[in-house]
């Protein structure tokens, strides 16, 4: 059994209209898991706010080996809309790559609280290897079951052929 890597839990507050960097840990995947409404200001004009995620990723498909670099891809995604007294909390499982850089913006009149966790790259790789091993074991098991089913089918067909005169 493998030692499981430590998960690091994090949390930030995205203030309205301001970009807030996500707290990446080196060599770790970042997972956004919970988003909720923060403190409600007295001068509220709008009862909803959107959380927008801006991610800068490396475009490995256009990696230039001679220069040893790849262009950045910038994507902007609205993760959720929070509405007072209707949808004040949102659960998700948004995974960010260790090579990504990301910021969030709260678009609305109130702050948005965001939390999640980070998992070291080694932990993800080990889990994928274990899943791959489990998949191969399951395939082997399914193959054995298929062979057993074929053997049983042949036995039944032999029985029917031997005793078919009794059924006619």
C-alpha positions in Angstrom: 0.0 0.0 0.0 1.3 3.5 -0.9 1.6 6.3 1.6 -1.0 8.9 0.6 0.3 12.4 0.0 -0.9 15.1 2.2 -3.7 17.3 1.0 -3.4 21.0 1.7 -6.7 22.8 2.3 -6.9 26.5 1.2 -9.4 29.3 1.2 -9.6 32.8 -0.2 -12.0 35.7 -0.5 -12.7 37.2 -3.9 -13.6 40.9 -3.4 -16.1 42.4 -5.9 -14.4 43.6 -9.1 -10.8 42.7 -8.0 -8.7 39.9 -9.4 -7.5 37.5 -6.7 -4.7 34.9 -7.3 -5.4 31.3 -6.3 -2.8 30.0 -3.8 -1.0 27.3 -5.9 1.4 25.0 -4.2 4.4 23.9 -6.3 4.0 20.5 -8.0 0.4 20.2 -6.9 -3.0 20.0 -8.5 -5.4 22.6 -7.2 -9.0 21.6 -6.7 -11.8 24.2 -6.2 -14.5 22.5 -4.2 -16.7 25.1 -2.4 -17.9 28.5 -3.3 -20.3 30.6 -1.2 -21.6 34.1 -0.6 -19.5 36.3 1.8 -20.5 39.2 3.9 -23.5 41.1 2.4 -22.9 44.9 2.2 -25.7 47.3 3.3 -25.6 49.2 0.0 -26.5 46.0 -2.0 -27.8 46.9 -5.5 -27.9 43.4 -7.0 -28.8 40.1 -5.3 -26.5 37.9 -7.4 -22.8 37.6 -8.1 -20.8 35.6 -10.6 -17.5 33.9 -9.9 -15.2 34.1 -13.0 -12.1 32.0 -13.2 -9.2 33.2 -15.4 -6.6 30.5 -16.2 -3.3 30.9 -18.0 -2.3 27.4 -19.3 0.7 26.3 -21.3 -0.2 25.2 -24.8 1.9 22.0 -25.0 0.5 21.2 -28.5 2.4 24.1 -29.8 5.6 23.5 -27.8 8.7 24.7 -29.7 11.5 22.3 -28.9 14.2 24.6 -30.4 13.2 27.5 -28.1 12.2 25.2 -25.2 8.9 27.2 -24.7 5.2 27.0 -25.4 2.7 29.8 -25.8 0.2 30.5 -23.1 -3.6 30.0 -23.5 -5.8 32.3 -21.5 -9.3 31.1 -20.8 -12.1 32.8 -18.8 -14.9 30.7 -17.4 -17.9 31.6 -15.2 -17.8 28.9 -12.5 -21.1 29.8 -10.9 -23.7 32.4 -10.1 -24.7 32.9 -6.5 -28.1 34.4 -5.6 -29.1 35.6 -2.2 -31.8 33.4 -0.5 -31.8 31.1 -3.5 -28.3 29.6 -4.3 -25.8 30.9 -1.7 -23.4 27.9 -1.9 -22.0 25.9 -4.8 -20.1 22.6 -4.6 -17.8 21.7 -7.5 -14.7 19.7 -8.3 -12.8 22.0 -10.6 -9.2 20.7 -11.1 -6.4 23.0 -12.1 -3.1 21.7 -13.5 0.2 22.4 -11.6 1.4 24.4 -14.6 -1.6 26.7 -14.6 -1.8 30.1 -13.1 -5.2 31.2 -12.1 -7.2 34.2 -10.7 -10.8 34.7 -9.8 -13.0 37.7 -10.0 -16.3 38.2 -8.1 -18.6 40.1 -10.4 -21.4 41.5 -8.3 -21.8 43.6 -5.1 -20.6 41.1 -2.5 -17.5 39.1 -1.8 -17.3 35.4 -2.7 -15.6 32.8 -0.5 -13.7 30.0 -2.3 -12.1 27.0 -0.8 -10.6 23.7 -1.9 -7.5 21.6 -1.6 -4.2 20.8 -3.3 -2.9 17.4 -4.0 0.8 16.7 -4.9 1.4 15.5 -8.4 2.9 12.2 -7.1 -0.4 11.4 -5.3 -2.4 11.8 -8.5 0.1 9.6 -10.5 0.0 6.9 -7.8 -3.8 6.9 -7.9 -3.8 6.7 -11.7 -1.4 3.8 -11.6 -3.5 2.0 -9.0 -6.6 2.7 -11.1 -4.8 1.3 -14.2 -3.7 -1.8 -12.2 -7.3 -2.3 -11.0 -8.6 -1.9 -14.6 -6.2 -4.6 -15.8 -7.1 -6.9 -12.9 -10.8 -6.3 -13.7 -10.2 -7.0 -17.4 -8.4 -10.2 -16.5 -11.2 -11.2 -14.2 -13.8 -10.4 -17.0 -11.7 -12.5 -19.4 -11.8 -15.4 -17.0 -15.5 -15.0 -16.5 -16.0 -14.9 -20.3 -13.9 -18.1 -20.6 -16.0 -19.8 -17.8 -19.2 -18.7 -19.5 -18.0 -20.1 -22.9 -17.1 -23.4 -21.2 -20.5 -23.6 -19.5 -22.2 -22.8 -22.9 -20.3 -25.7 -24.5 -21.3 -28.1 -21.7 -25.0 -27.1 -22.0 -24.9 -27.4 -25.8 -23.2 -30.9 -25.5 -25.9 -31.9 -23.0 -28.7 -30.7 -25.3 -27.1 -32.5 -28.3 -26.7 -35.8 -26.3 -30.2 -35.7 -24.9 -32.1 -33.9 -27.7 -33.9 -37.1 -28.6 -35.5 -37.1 -25.2 -36.9 -33.6 -25.8 -38.4 -34.3 -29.3 
